[in-house]
């Protein structure tokens, strides 16, 4: 069975339509229970290659592995140019080429991380919407349960009063 996403308005319209059809409270609650609020919030299956790549790069770029590996590469670059190649260094002391490489890495890395953050924000928004719908549905069900409990208590009091208050 394929699940479909219901917007807040669609959910309320469906509930109000059921009420307008003069369903009793019991039928309304059962229809509400039977109706799925939202399908799976995981959007990774729908992600494009670029979006998946951005997520993986952002995940790696925010790890200690990346920081340590990048630091080692920088130290190697500087060490090779200062110690081993001294007079024939391909990037002598102010390390202008290294600065260019670092700028290029930052220029590419920043948009990829932003894309990943935007996707994460969209996932969070969908989860929040789903939570809202579930909470709304739960609120209707709890209200119905309260009404039923009040009715049970009222009936119990009537029975106790009819039996002589024992």
C-alpha positions as CSV (number, residue, x, y, z in Angstrom):
1,X,0.0,0.0,0.0
2,X,1.5,3.3,-1.0
3,X,1.4,6.0,1.6
4,X,0.9,9.6,0.7
5,X,1.7,12.8,2.4
6,X,-1.2,14.8,3.8
7,X,-0.8,18.5,4.4
8,X,-2.2,20.1,7.5
9,X,-5.0,21.6,5.5
10,X,-5.8,18.2,3.8
11,X,-5.8,16.4,7.2
12,X,-8.2,19.0,8.7
13,X,-10.4,19.0,5.6
14,X,-10.6,15.2,5.8
15,X,-11.6,15.4,9.4
16,X,-14.1,18.1,8.8
17,X,-15.5,16.3,5.8
18,X,-16.0,13.2,8.0
19,X,-17.7,15.4,10.6
20,X,-20.0,17.0,8.0
21,X,-21.0,13.5,6.8
22,X,-22.5,13.2,10.3
23,X,-20.2,10.4,11.5
24,X,-20.5,9.7,15.1
25,X,-17.4,10.3,17.3
26,X,-16.5,6.6,17.3
27,X,-16.5,6.4,13.5
28,X,-14.5,9.6,13.2
29,X,-11.8,8.4,15.6
30,X,-11.6,5.0,13.8
31,X,-11.2,6.8,10.4
32,X,-8.5,9.0,11.9
33,X,-6.7,6.0,13.3
34,X,-6.8,4.2,10.0
35,X,-5.4,7.1,8.0
36,X,-1.7,7.3,7.8
37,X,-0.4,10.8,8.5
38,X,2.9,10.8,6.6
39,X,5.0,8.3,4.8
40,X,8.7,7.8,5.5
41,X,10.6,11.0,6.0
42,X,13.9,9.7,4.7
43,X,14.5,11.5,1.4
44,X,17.9,9.8,0.6
45,X,16.3,7.6,-2.1
46,X,15.1,10.8,-4.0
47,X,18.5,12.5,-3.7
48,X,20.5,13.2,-6.9
49,X,24.1,12.1,-7.3
50,X,25.3,15.7,-6.5
51,X,23.3,15.8,-3.3
52,X,24.5,12.4,-2.1
53,X,28.1,13.5,-2.9
54,X,27.7,16.7,-1.0
55,X,26.4,14.8,2.0
56,X,29.4,12.4,1.9
57,X,31.9,15.2,1.5
58,X,30.4,17.3,4.3
59,X,30.4,14.2,6.5
60,X,34.0,13.6,5.8
61,X,35.1,17.3,5.9
62,X,33.6,17.5,9.4
63,X,35.5,14.6,10.8
64,X,38.7,14.2,12.8
65,X,40.0,12.0,10.0
66,X,39.9,14.9,7.6
67,X,41.4,17.4,10.0
68,X,44.3,15.1,10.9
69,X,44.9,14.1,7.2
70,X,44.8,17.7,6.1
71,X,47.2,18.8,8.8
72,X,49.6,16.0,7.9
73,X,49.4,17.0,4.2
74,X,50.2,20.7,5.1
75,X,53.1,19.7,7.3
76,X,54.5,17.4,4.6
77,X,54.1,20.2,2.0
78,X,56.0,22.7,4.2
79,X,58.6,20.1,5.4
80,X,59.4,19.0,1.8
81,X,59.8,22.5,0.6
82,X,61.8,23.8,3.6
83,X,64.0,20.7,4.6
84,X,64.4,18.5,1.5
85,X,64.3,20.8,-1.4
86,X,65.8,23.9,0.2
87,X,67.1,25.8,-2.8
88,X,65.0,24.0,-5.5
89,X,61.7,24.1,-3.6
90,X,58.6,24.1,-5.9
91,X,56.8,26.3,-3.3
92,X,59.4,28.4,-1.3
93,X,58.8,29.8,2.2
94,X,55.8,32.1,2.0
95,X,54.1,29.1,0.4
96,X,52.1,31.0,-2.2
97,X,51.1,27.8,-4.0
98,X,50.0,26.3,-0.8
99,X,47.8,29.3,-0.1
100,X,46.3,29.0,-3.6
101,X,45.5,25.3,-3.0
102,X,44.0,26.1,0.4
103,X,41.8,28.8,-1.1
104,X,40.6,26.4,-3.8
105,X,39.8,23.7,-1.3
106,X,37.8,26.2,0.8
107,X,36.0,27.6,-2.3
108,X,34.9,24.1,-3.3
109,X,34.2,22.8,0.2
110,X,32.0,25.6,1.4
111,X,29.3,25.3,-1.2
112,X,29.2,21.5,-0.8
113,X,28.8,21.8,3.0
114,X,26.1,24.4,2.5
115,X,24.2,22.1,0.1
116,X,24.4,19.3,2.6
117,X,23.2,21.6,5.4
118,X,20.2,22.7,3.2
119,X,19.3,19.0,2.6
120,X,19.5,18.3,6.3
121,X,17.4,21.4,7.0
122,X,14.8,20.0,4.6
123,X,14.8,16.6,6.3
124,X,14.4,18.3,9.7
125,X,11.5,20.4,8.3
126,X,9.8,17.2,7.0
127,X,10.3,15.5,10.4
128,X,8.9,18.5,12.2
129,X,5.8,18.5,9.9
130,X,5.4,14.8,10.6
131,X,5.7,15.3,14.3
132,X,3.1,18.0,14.1
133,X,0.7,15.8,12.2
134,X,1.2,12.9,14.6
135,X,0.7,15.2,17.6
136,X,-2.5,16.6,16.1
137,X,-3.8,13.1,15.4
138,X,-2.9,12.1,19.0
139,X,-4.6,15.1,20.4
140,X,-7.9,14.1,18.7
141,X,-7.6,10.6,20.0
142,X,-6.8,11.7,23.5
143,X,-9.8,14.1,23.5
144,X,-12.0,11.2,22.5
145,X,-10.6,9.0,25.2
146,X,-11.3,11.8,27.8
147,X,-14.9,12.0,26.6
148,X,-15.3,8.3,26.9
149,X,-13.7,8.3,30.3
150,X,-16.0,11.1,31.4
151,X,-19.0,9.2,30.1
152,X,-17.9,6.0,31.9
153,X,-17.5,7.9,35.2
154,X,-20.9,9.6,34.7
155,X,-22.5,6.2,34.0
156,X,-20.7,4.7,37.0
157,X,-22.1,7.4,39.2
158,X,-25.6,6.8,37.9
159,X,-25.3,3.1,38.6
160,X,-24.0,3.8,42.1
161,X,-26.8,6.3,42.7
162,X,-29.4,3.8,41.4
163,X,-28.1,0.9,43.5
164,X,-28.6,3.0,46.7
165,X,-25.1,4.5,47.0
166,X,-23.4,1.5,48.5
